[in-house]
Amino acid sequence: MGCRLAEEALRRGHAVRLLAGPTCLEPPEGAEVAAFETVDELQGLVVKALQRADCLVMAAAVGDYKPLRRIRGKIKKGRPLTLKLVSTTDVLASVAPAKGKRIFVGFAVEVKDSLRNARRKVKAKGVDFLVLNSPESFGSDKARFTLVFPDGRTRRLGIASKEAAAAAILDEVESLFQGR
């Protein structure tokens, strides 16, 4: 989704800094790219990128948990293993105080009470709108998308390609900029 958003923004003439997690996708030509592997690395890159950004679109599907300790190398088979997890930083919520007049767009994948949870998240994260998408979006070019706004309104895109969703998302972002 991030690559599709970057492609569409570039096509429209916007400068793009793409923060890319591990992927087999090629980033679009013309985007400034910074790679990350961990949520903590993403956090640092987002903070740095915000210094020059007018808009932040957080499409990354980072994990909600990470191992308490990172072990280098291989863990040998043969004995029971207990994995302790801790919550990761909510990158978008953590940069909300720096929003100012920037446009912030978040993404959420929900499986149960999806619209209710998305409405709660859009307020909690302080975004201009949130893109609710379905779990089948992972590894697929199509998914069910709904834009959710802080006032409770929704704009259902239905099942759409990521390319079409990116265009609709950027239409909304550009509309917000025109209204300011």
C-alpha positions as protocol buffer text, in pm:
chain_id: "A"
residue {
  index: 1
  type: MET
  ca { x: 0 y: 0 z: 0 }
}
residue {
  index: 2
  type: GLY
  ca { x: 285 y: 237 z: 82 }
}
residue {
  index: 3
  type: CYS
  ca { x: 438 y: 191 z: -262 }
}
residue {
  index: 4
  type: ARG
  ca { x: 102 y: 252 z: -431 }
}
residue {
  index: 5
  type: LEU
  ca { x: 54 y: 571 z: -229 }
}
residue {
  index: 6
  type: ALA
  ca { x: 406 y: 687 z: -315 }
}
residue {
  index: 7
  type: GLU
  ca { x: 351 y: 615 z: -686 }
}
residue {
  index: 8
  type: GLU
  ca { x: 24 y: 811 z: -689 }
}
residue {
  index: 9
  type: ALA
  ca { x: 174 y: 1105 z: -497 }
}
residue {
  index: 10
  type: LEU
  ca { x: 468 y: 1119 z: -739 }
}
residue {
  index: 11
  type: ARG
  ca { x: 231 y: 1100 z: -1037 }
}
residue {
  index: 12
  type: ARG
  ca { x: 53 y: 1405 z: -894 }
}
residue {
  index: 13
  type: GLY
  ca { x: 381 y: 1597 z: -861 }
}
residue {
  index: 14
  type: HIS
  ca { x: 436 y: 1566 z: -485 }
}
residue {
  index: 15
  type: ALA
  ca { x: 777 y: 1511 z: -326 }
}
residue {
  index: 16
  type: VAL
  ca { x: 780 y: 1171 z: -153 }
}
residue {
  index: 17
  type: ARG
  ca { x: 992 y: 1025 z: 124 }
}
residue {
  index: 18
  type: LEU
  ca { x: 906 y: 656 z: 146 }
}
residue {
  index: 19
  type: LEU
  ca { x: 995 y: 475 z: 467 }
}
residue {
  index: 20
  type: ALA
  ca { x: 1009 y: 112 z: 361 }
}
residue {
  index: 21
  type: GLY
  ca { x: 1014 y: -198 z: 574 }
}
residue {
  index: 22
  type: PRO
  ca { x: 1144 y: -529 z: 439 }
}
residue {
  index: 23
  type: THR
  ca { x: 976 y: -592 z: 105 }
}
residue {
  index: 24
  type: CYS
  ca { x: 1037 y: -752 z: -231 }
}
residue {
  index: 25
  type: LEU
  ca { x: 870 y: -454 z: -402 }
}
residue {
  index: 26
  type: GLU
  ca { x: 1077 y: -197 z: -585 }
}
residue {
  index: 27
  type: PRO
  ca { x: 1020 y: 155 z: -457 }
}
residue {
  index: 28
  type: PRO
  ca { x: 884 y: 394 z: -718 }
}
residue {
  index: 29
  type: GLU
  ca { x: 1139 y: 593 z: -916 }
}
residue {
  index: 30
  type: GLY
  ca { x: 1160 y: 947 z: -787 }
}
residue {
  index: 31
  type: ALA
  ca { x: 1086 y: 870 z: -423 }
}
residue {
  index: 32
  type: GLU
  ca { x: 1346 y: 937 z: -157 }
}
residue {
  index: 33
  type: VAL
  ca { x: 1367 y: 603 z: 25 }
}
residue {
  index: 34
  type: ALA
  ca { x: 1479 y: 515 z: 378 }
}
residue {
  index: 35
  type: ALA
  ca { x: 1471 y: 152 z: 491 }
}
residue {
  index: 36
  type: PHE
  ca { x: 1382 y: 19 z: 834 }
}
residue {
  index: 37
  type: GLU
  ca { x: 1352 y: -324 z: 995 }
}
residue {
  index: 38
  type: THR
  ca { x: 1220 y: -251 z: 1342 }
}
residue {
  index: 39
  type: VAL
  ca { x: 946 y: -33 z: 1489 }
}
residue {
  index: 40
  type: ASP
  ca { x: 1212 y: 161 z: 1678 }
}
residue {
  index: 41
  type: GLU
  ca { x: 1395 y: 237 z: 1352 }
}
residue {
  index: 42
  type: LEU
  ca { x: 1067 y: 345 z: 1191 }
}
residue {
  index: 43
  type: GLN
  ca { x: 1000 y: 575 z: 1487 }
}
residue {
  index: 44
  type: GLY
  ca { x: 1332 y: 753 z: 1436 }
}
residue {
  index: 45
  type: LEU
  ca { x: 1278 y: 787 z: 1062 }
}
residue {
  index: 46
  type: VAL
  ca { x: 927 y: 930 z: 1107 }
}
residue {
  index: 47
  type: VAL
  ca { x: 1049 y: 1189 z: 1359 }
}
residue {
  index: 48
  type: LYS
  ca { x: 1325 y: 1293 z: 1119 }
}
residue {
  index: 49
  type: ALA
  ca { x: 1097 y: 1298 z: 813 }
}
residue {
  index: 50
  type: LEU
  ca { x: 841 y: 1517 z: 990 }
}
residue {
  index: 51
  type: GLN
  ca { x: 1094 y: 1800 z: 998 }
}
residue {
  index: 52
  type: ARG
  ca { x: 1028 y: 1853 z: 624 }
}
residue {
  index: 53
  type: ALA
  ca { x: 682 y: 1701 z: 577 }
}
residue {
  index: 54
  type: ASP
  ca { x: 343 y: 1859 z: 513 }
}
residue {
  index: 55
  type: CYS
  ca { x: 166 y: 1524 z: 527 }
}
residue {
  index: 56
  type: LEU
  ca { x: 226 y: 1189 z: 696 }
}
residue {
  index: 57
  type: VAL
  ca { x: 53 y: 876 z: 569 }
}
residue {
  index: 58
  type: MET
  ca { x: 126 y: 577 z: 795 }
}
residue {
  index: 59
  type: ALA
  ca { x: 42 y: 270 z: 588 }
}
residue {
  index: 60
  type: ALA
  ca { x: 302 y: 44 z: 751 }
}
residue {
  index: 61
  type: ALA
  ca { x: 164 y: -271 z: 911 }
}
residue {
  index: 62
  type: VAL
  ca { x: 409 y: -290 z: 1199 }
}
residue {
  index: 63
  type: GLY
  ca { x: 362 y: -545 z: 1473 }
}
residue {
  index: 64
  type: ASP
  ca { x: 190 y: -455 z: 1798 }
}
residue {
  index: 65
  type: TYR
  ca { x: 439 y: -666 z: 1993 }
}
residue {
  index: 66
  type: LYS
  ca { x: 809 y: -747 z: 1982 }
}
residue {
  index: 67
  type: PRO
  ca { x: 1029 y: -990 z: 2175 }
}
residue {
  index: 68
  type: LEU
  ca { x: 1139 y: -861 z: 2513 }
}
residue {
  index: 69
  type: ARG
  ca { x: 1498 y: -953 z: 2424 }
}
residue {
  index: 70
  type: ARG
  ca { x: 1657 y: -983 z: 2083 }
}
residue {
  index: 71
  type: ILE
  ca { x: 1888 y: -1281 z: 2043 }
}
residue {
  index: 72
  type: ARG
  ca { x: 2154 y: -1269 z: 1775 }
}
residue {
  index: 73
  type: GLY
  ca { x: 2209 y: -1581 z: 1573 }
}
residue {
  index: 74
  type: LYS
  ca { x: 2024 y: -1909 z: 1584 }
}
residue {
  index: 75
  type: ILE
  ca { x: 1842 y: -2062 z: 1878 }
}
residue {
  index: 76
  type: LYS
  ca { x: 1925 y: -2432 z: 1890 }
}
residue {
  index: 77
  type: LYS
  ca { x: 1645 y: -2682 z: 1888 }
}
residue {
  index: 78
  type: GLY
  ca { x: 1599 y: -2923 z: 2176 }
}
residue {
  index: 79
  type: ARG
  ca { x: 1470 y: -2740 z: 2479 }
}
residue {
  index: 80
  type: PRO
  ca { x: 1140 y: -2567 z: 2552 }
}
residue {
  index: 81
  type: LEU
  ca { x: 1132 y: -2202 z: 2461 }
}
residue {
  index: 82
  type: THR
  ca { x: 922 y: -1929 z: 2618 }
}
residue {
  index: 83
  type: LEU
  ca { x: 892 y: -1611 z: 2419 }
}
residue {
  index: 84
  type: LYS
  ca { x: 814 y: -1296 z: 2618 }
}
residue {
  index: 85
  type: LEU
  ca { x: 662 y: -1011 z: 2423 }
}
residue {
  index: 86
  type: VAL
  ca { x: 627 y: -640 z: 2498 }
}
residue {
  index: 87
  type: SER
  ca { x: 413 y: -378 z: 2327 }
}
residue {
  index: 88
  type: THR
  ca { x: 578 y: -179 z: 2051 }
}
residue {
  index: 89
  type: THR
  ca { x: 562 y: 198 z: 2025 }
}
residue {
  index: 90
  type: ASP
  ca { x: 252 y: 329 z: 1852 }
}
residue {
  index: 91
  type: VAL
  ca { x: 451 y: 542 z: 1608 }
}
residue {
  index: 92
  type: LEU
  ca { x: 157 y: 747 z: 1482 }
}
residue {
  index: 93
  type: ALA
  ca { x: 23 y: 823 z: 1830 }
}
residue {
  index: 94
  type: SER
  ca { x: 373 y: 912 z: 1951 }
}
residue {
  index: 95
  type: VAL
  ca { x: 417 y: 1184 z: 1687 }
}
residue {
  index: 96
  type: ALA
  ca { x: 64 y: 1325 z: 1724 }
}
residue {
  index: 97
  type: PRO
  ca { x: 187 y: 1615 z: 1944 }
}
residue {
  index: 98
  type: ALA
  ca { x: 406 y: 1729 z: 1649 }
}
residue {
  index: 99
  type: LYS
  ca { x: 115 y: 1731 z: 1403 }
}
residue {
  index: 100
  type: GLY
  ca { x: 56 y: 2105 z: 1392 }
}
residue {
  index: 101
  type: LYS
  ca { x: -103 y: 2195 z: 1056 }
}
residue {
  index: 102
  type: ARG
  ca { x: 21 y: 1878 z: 886 }
}
residue {
  index: 103
  type: ILE
  ca { x: -223 y: 1626 z: 745 }
}
residue {
  index: 104
  type: PHE
  ca { x: -198 y: 1291 z: 924 }
}
residue {
  index: 105
  type: VAL
  ca { x: -351 y: 975 z: 779 }
}
residue {
  index: 106
  type: GLY
  ca { x: -348 y: 645 z: 965 }
}
residue {
  index: 107
  type: PHE
  ca { x: -430 y: 289 z: 862 }
}
residue {
  index: 108
  type: ALA
  ca { x: -596 y: 14 z: 1062 }
}
residue {
  index: 109
  type: VAL
  ca { x: -664 y: -350 z: 996 }
}
residue {
  index: 110
  type: GLU
  ca { x: -948 y: -474 z: 1209 }
}
residue {
  index: 111
  type: VAL
  ca { x: -1118 y: -812 z: 1220 }
}
residue {
  index: 112
  type: LYS
  ca { x: -1387 y: -767 z: 1486 }
}
residue {
  index: 113
  type: ASP
  ca { x: -1607 y: -462 z: 1543 }
}
residue {
  index: 114
  type: SER
  ca { x: -1396 y: -300 z: 1274 }
}
residue {
  index: 115
  type: LEU
  ca { x: -1587 y: 25 z: 1225 }
}
residue {
  index: 116
  type: ARG
  ca { x: -1632 y: 86 z: 1598 }
}
residue {
  index: 117
  type: ASN
  ca { x: -1262 y: 22 z: 1660 }
}
residue {
  index: 118
  type: ALA
  ca { x: -1161 y: 244 z: 1367 }
}
residue {
  index: 119
  type: ARG
  ca { x: -1377 y: 531 z: 1498 }
}
residue {
  index: 120
  type: ARG
  ca { x: -1209 y: 496 z: 1838 }
}
residue {
  index: 121
  type: LYS
  ca { x: -861 y: 490 z: 1680 }
}
residue {
  index: 122
  type: VAL
  ca { x: -918 y: 794 z: 1456 }
}
residue {
  index: 123
  type: LYS
  ca { x: -984 y: 1004 z: 1768 }
}
residue {
  index: 124
  type: ALA
  ca { x: -716 y: 843 z: 1986 }
}
residue {
  index: 125
  type: LYS
  ca { x: -443 y: 895 z: 1726 }
}
residue {
  index: 126
  type: GLY
  ca { x: -540 y: 1250 z: 1634 }
}
residue {
  index: 127
  type: VAL
  ca { x: -542 y: 1185 z: 1259 }
}
residue {
  index: 128
  type: ASP
  ca { x: -735 y: 1372 z: 993 }
}
residue {
  index: 129
  type: PHE
  ca { x: -874 y: 1040 z: 879 }
}
residue {
  index: 130
  type: LEU
  ca { x: -804 y: 671 z: 909 }
}
residue {
  index: 131
  type: VAL
  ca { x: -808 y: 410 z: 634 }
}
residue {
  index: 132
  type: LEU
  ca { x: -977 y: 95 z: 755 }
}
residue {
  index: 133
  type: ASN
  ca { x: -878 y: -202 z: 547 }
}
residue {
  index: 134
  type: SER
  ca { x: -941 y: -572 z: 570 }
}
residue {
  index: 135
  type: PRO
  ca { x: -688 y: -844 z: 656 }
}
residue {
  index: 136
  type: GLU
  ca { x: -704 y: -980 z: 301 }
}
residue {
  index: 137
  type: SER
  ca { x: -511 y: -668 z: 195 }
}
residue {
  index: 138
  type: PHE
  ca { x: -186 y: -837 z: 301 }
}
residue {
  index: 139
  type: GLY
  ca { x: -22 y: -993 z: -2 }
}
residue {
  index: 140
  type: SER
  ca { x: -306 y: -890 z: -231 }
}
residue {
  index: 141
  type: ASP
  ca { x: -362 y: -600 z: -467 }
}
residue {
  index: 142
  type: LYS
  ca { x: -728 y: -567 z: -361 }
}
residue {
  index: 143
  type: ALA
  ca { x: -905 y: -517 z: -31 }
}
residue {
  index: 144
  type: ARG
  ca { x: -1210 y: -358 z: 126 }
}
residue {
  index: 145
  type: PHE
  ca { x: -1132 y: 5 z: 220 }
}
residue {
  index: 146
  type: THR
  ca { x: -1328 y: 258 z: 425 }
}
residue {
  index: 147
  type: LEU
  ca { x: -1215 y: 610 z: 513 }
}
residue {
  index: 148
  type: VAL
  ca { x: -1313 y: 699 z: 871 }
}
residue {
  index: 149
  type: PHE
  ca { x: -1321 y: 1062 z: 989 }
}
residue {
  index: 150
  type: PRO
  ca { x: -1301 y: 1210 z: 1341 }
}
residue {
  index: 151
  type: ASP
  ca { x: -1662 y: 1334 z: 1322 }
}
residue {
  index: 152
  type: GLY
  ca { x: -1781 y: 975 z: 1269 }
}
residue {
  index: 153
  type: ARG
  ca { x: -1843 y: 1004 z: 894 }
}
residue {
  index: 154
  type: THR
  ca { x: -1725 y: 724 z: 669 }
}
residue {
  index: 155
  type: ARG
  ca { x: -1653 y: 697 z: 300 }
}
residue {
  index: 156
  type: ARG
  ca { x: -1670 y: 340 z: 180 }
}
residue {
  index: 157
  type: LEU
  ca { x: -1446 y: 260 z: -115 }
}
residue {
  index: 158
  type: GLY
  ca { x: -1567 y: -100 z: -117 }
}
residue {
  index: 159
  type: ILE
  ca { x: -1342 y: -367 z: -260 }
}
residue {
  index: 160
  type: ALA
  ca { x: -1083 y: -176 z: -458 }
}
residue {
  index: 161
  type: SER
  ca { x: -734 y: -218 z: -592 }
}
residue {
  index: 162
  type: LYS
  ca { x: -460 y: -60 z: -385 }
}
residue {
  index: 163
  type: GLU
  ca { x: -395 y: 172 z: -680 }
}
residue {
  index: 164
  type: ALA
  ca { x: -757 y: 294 z: -676 }
}
residue {
  index: 165
  type: ALA
  ca { x: -752 y: 325 z: -297 }
}
residue {
  index: 166
  type: ALA
  ca { x: -430 y: 530 z: -313 }
}
residue {
  index: 167
  type: ALA
  ca { x: -596 y: 770 z: -559 }
}
residue {
  index: 168
  type: ALA
  ca { x: -901 y: 809 z: -332 }
}
residue {
  index: 169
  type: ILE
  ca { x: -683 y: 862 z: -24 }
}
residue {
  index: 170
  type: LEU
  ca { x: -477 y: 1130 z: -198 }
}
residue {
  index: 171
  type: ASP
  ca { x: -794 y: 1296 z: -330 }
}
residue {
  index: 172
  type: GLU
  ca { x: -902 y: 1329 z: 32 }
}
residue {
  index: 173
  type: VAL
  ca { x: -560 y: 1459 z: 145 }
}
residue {
  index: 174
  type: GLU
  ca { x: -555 y: 1720 z: -132 }
}
residue {
  index: 175
  type: SER
  ca { x: -910 y: 1823 z: -44 }
}
residue {
  index: 176
  type: LEU
  ca { x: -805 y: 1876 z: 317 }
}
residue {
  index: 177
  type: PHE
  ca { x: -512 y: 2094 z: 205 }
}
residue {
  index: 178
  type: GLN
  ca { x: -744 y: 2303 z: -13 }
}
residue {
  index: 179
  type: GLY
  ca { x: -976 y: 2355 z: 283 }
}
residue {
  index: 180
  type: ARG
  ca { x: -701 y: 2496 z: 502 }
}
